[in-house]
Amino acid sequence: MAGTFELFVDEDSRIRFRLMAPDGSVLAVSGQYPDKHHAAAAIKDVRECAGTGLIRDAAPAPNLVLAKAPWRGSQVRPFLSRTTGARGAA
């Protein structure tokens, strides 16, 4: 089932639209438009490109947090050999 575009008036008395999922949850909210005609034109543009739109990841990479081993240092065996780089204990 397809989503629904819903026109509404925001707190600044400007026209916006939101894309609603079939379950009623809001998937996206537009910027402000001066009137319904401009909002409808924007919806048309979204319909034309949304199905083929690529995903561009502009989010920063997550910080990698290395967890400390729960053992004491003498109980932790190295993963790589110190001399050859081969697997096994040093």
PEHUSUL-V845942 format. One record per backbone hydrogen bond with DSSP energy under -1.0 kcal/mol. NH is the residue of the N-H (numbers start at 0). CO is the residue of the C=O. If there is no record, write none. Layout:
NH|CO, NH|CO
This chain:
3|19, 5|17, 7|15, 9|13, 12|9, 14|32, 15|7, 17|5, 18|27, 19|3, 20|24, 23|20, 26|18, 27|18, 29|16, 32|14, 38|34, 39|35, 40|36, 41|37, 42|38, 43|39, 44|40, 45|41, 46|42, 47|43, 48|44, 49|45, 57|55, 74|71, 80|85, 84|80, 87|78
